[in-house]
Amino acid sequence: MKKFFEPLTEEFTKKQMVVNIIGALGVLPCIMLFHKGYGLWIGLGALLLWWLLVLFVYLTYRYIKNK
């Protein structure tokens, strides 16, 4: 597990900036959910799930690349 989360302890790089931007783009569908009437908590939950999915894909990519 330590090797899986190791990329998060490195200095902030351009790759991590791209991951953060992609994660932040999850706000757009969450705003649409909020305006459709699903509520604030559903939108925030969707944003959290999106961000975790992006982070998991990035960490899996780095883990396989460094293996």
VEXFIDREN-126258 format. One line per 10 residues: number of its first residue (from 1); for each residue x negated, y negated, z of N, C-alpha, C, O, CB. Coordinates in steps of 0.001 Angstrom, whole numbers. Atoms other than C-alpha are relative to their C-alpha. Glycine has a CB too. Layout:
N
NUM = X:Y:Z:X:Y:Z:X:Y:Z:X:Y:Z:X:Y:Z | ...
***
This chain:
67
1 = -820:1191:0:0:0:0:-866:-1258:0:-498:-2265:-605:934:4:1202 | 852:1184:-76:-2854:-2390:744:-495:-388:-1386:-549:-1572:-1718:-1189:248:941 | 486:282:1340:-4196:-2068:-2791:1111:-550:-892:844:-1327:-1809:-595:1257:-617 | -1138:477:788:-703:-2696:-4207:236:-1493:222:515:-2225:-728:1265:792:357 | -258:1400:-328:-320:-6047:-2394:-1251:-876:-57:-1180:-2068:242:610:-91:1370 | 1261:735:48:-3963:-7091:-2875:24:-1210:-935:-584:-2226:-597:-1096:925:-422 | -3:1184:871:-3261:-9432:-5851:618:-1238:653:350:-2353:206:747:312:-1272 | -598:1154:-664:-1249:-11666:-3517:-984:-728:894:-731:-1865:1290:1191:431:809 | 981:630:-879:-4340:-12387:-1417:-1083:-753:-767:-1928:-1413:-162:-639:1043:882 | 999:689:811:-6400:-13734:-4323:317:-1490:-66:1400:-1926:326:-62:602:-1419
11 = -241:1422:222:-6801:-17419:-5112:1079:-168:-1054:1263:690:-1917:-1297:-725:-427 | -1091:277:939:-3919:-18985:-7024:-570:-181:-1397:-1416:-1046:-1621:801:-1259:429 | 502:34:1372:-4524:-18379:-10734:1130:-383:-949:2280:-539:-537:-608:1370:-401 | -1012:329:1002:-2728:-19240:-13958:993:1140:-176:2168:896:-451:-662:-327:-1335 | -917:-1133:104:-1275:-15718:-14084:1058:-71:1087:2235:186:834:-764:1326:89 | -965:110:-1085:330:-16247:-10707:934:-1180:-219:2092:-1133:196:-717:-138:1337 | -851:1144:290:1632:-19626:-11859:1093:401:-992:2243:-16:-854:-838:-1175:-557 | -980:-475:970:3347:-17946:-14813:1051:863:697:2241:749:403:-692:794:-1131 | -933:-846:-747:4901:-15380:-12456:949:-866:828:2143:-577:896:-767:986:915 | -845:885:-790:6183:-18178:-10216:992:-762:-868:2129:-985:-453:-855:-974:783
21 = -912:700:902:7678:-20040:-13175:1107:934:-470:2273:542:-514:-763:-571:-1207 | -1020:-976:406:9449:-16905:-14399:951:278:1151:2159:393:945:-655:1312:-477 | -847:-204:-1168:10715:-16315:-10874:928:-1183:233:2082:-1002:622:-853:238:1233 | -820:1195:-201:11967:-19899:-10676:1099:-120:-1049:2116:-765:-795:-873:-1244:-25 | -1045:40:1025:13933:-19460:-13911:1251:767:420:2301:637:-208:-531:566:-1306 | -1164:-712:-526:16239:-17195:-11919:1027:-937:602:2145:-514:896:-430:1005:1035 | -948:975:-540:17863:-20367:-10588:1143:-234:-982:2283:-444:-567:-712:-1330:318 | -1023:297:1004:19738:-20863:-13862:1200:960:68:2336:488:120:-617:56:-1388 | -1160:-880:-131:21892:-17699:-13660:684:-130:1358:1893:73:1467:-417:1438:-222 | -594:147:-1330:22406:-18312:-9942:915:-1213:53:1957:-1179:708:-1092:-118:1067
31 = -864:1181:72:23804:-21775:-10646:1278:340:-759:2364:-103:-386:-737:-1183:-682 | -1197:-412:748:26147:-20234:-13219:922:836:874:2140:666:827:-393:795:-1261 | -836:-797:-910:27339:-17698:-10635:721:-889:1000:1893:-665:1304:-851:1039:744 | -604:909:-971:27977:-20492:-8157:1148:-787:-626:2195:-961:-3:-1056:-961:560 | -1036:788:665:29971:-22539:-10665:1178:855:-464:2285:342:-627:-593:-734:-1183 | -1099:-889:376:32024:-19510:-11718:899:316:1196:1980:880:1028:-550:1297:-597 | -833:-207:-1168:33312:-19348:-8149:-387:1175:868:384:1579:1739:1376:167:-422 | 414:-1144:-805:31327:-16470:-6695:-531:-405:1367:-619:436:2261:-1050:788:-734 | 451:473:-1299:29998:-18583:-3850:-1499:-187:72:-2269:316:-746:434:949:1064 | 1408:335:-201:26721:-19850:-2561:-828:1224:356:-1928:1393:-169:-139:-1047:1086
41 = 785:-1138:-470:25612:-16634:-854:-246:1035:-1087:-1300:1671:-1111:692:652:1165 | 211:-913:1128:26114:-14513:-3964:-1089:-553:-918:-1942:196:-1393:1321:215:-792 | 1033:627:831:24020:-17004:-5961:-1375:94:617:-2354:387:-70:336:-1444:-247 | 1300:-107:-677:21266:-17054:-3358:-493:1444:52:-1692:1696:-68:95:-565:1420 | 380:-1420:18:21306:-13252:-3146:-515:418:-1366:-1483:1172:-1464:1188:877:396 | 456:-312:1357:20980:-13009:-6925:-1376:-603:-257:-2223:24:-892:1008:-515:-1042 | 1313:629:150:18067:-15465:-6837:-1076:800:718:-2160:1012:174:29:-1433:534 | 957:-802:-758:16323:-13421:-4154:-298:1321:-708:-1454:1736:-786:531:268:1411 | 218:-1255:728:16835:-10191:-6102:-815:-227:-1263:-1682:585:-1588:1336:650:-355 | 769:309:1208:15509:-11808:-9290:-1465:-220:342:-2353:327:-313:572:-1240:-706
51 = 1376:318:-382:12416:-13158:-7526:-739:1279:429:-1897:1480:62:-17:-1051:1149 | 630:-1249:-427:11714:-9775:-5897:-283:926:-1175:-1306:1610:-1194:882:711:1010 | 219:-829:1188:12110:-7996:-9237:-1203:-496:-789:-2030:304:-1226:1250:7:-893 | 1147:567:727:9655:-10366:-10938:-1296:299:746:-2289:688:132:169:-1532:-189 | 1195:-264:-795:7167:-9979:-8094:-371:1477:-34:-1553:1808:-128:211:-453:1442 | 270:-1434:49:7501:-6180:-8102:-596:410:-1347:-1532:1207:-1395:1283:787:267 | 539:-320:1328:6907:-5994:-11870:-1437:-504:-126:-2294:192:-672:884:-618:-1112 | 1358:547:53:3847:-8253:-11545:-975:852:822:-2070:1174:361:-9:-1452:511 | 897:-810:-837:2382:-6235:-8678:-223:1384:-587:-1328:1918:-499:563:128:1410 | 154:-1311:634:3028:-2952:-10495:-948:-107:-1191:-1799:760:-1389:1374:557:-451
61 = 896:213:1140:1329:-4324:-13609:-1448:-118:469:-2335:526:-92:411:-1264:-784 | 1363:183:-513:-1725:-5434:-11612:-550:1291:588:-1735:1586:429:-28:-1105:1057 | 437:-1250:-601:-1865:-2116:-9742:-425:998:-1078:-1464:1646:-957:1115:594:870 | 319:-936:1077:-1806:-64:-12941:-1234:-482:-768:-2068:327:-1176:1207:161:-959 | 1141:558:720:-4296:-2412:-14624:-1304:242:757:-2321:542:133:201:-1498:-233 | 1219:-168:-795:-6814:-2123:-11765:-289:1427:394:-1324:1700:1002:87:-823:1225 | 173:-1392:-403:-6395:1604:-11296:-1092:686:-747:-1354:1866:-512:1259:753:-183
***
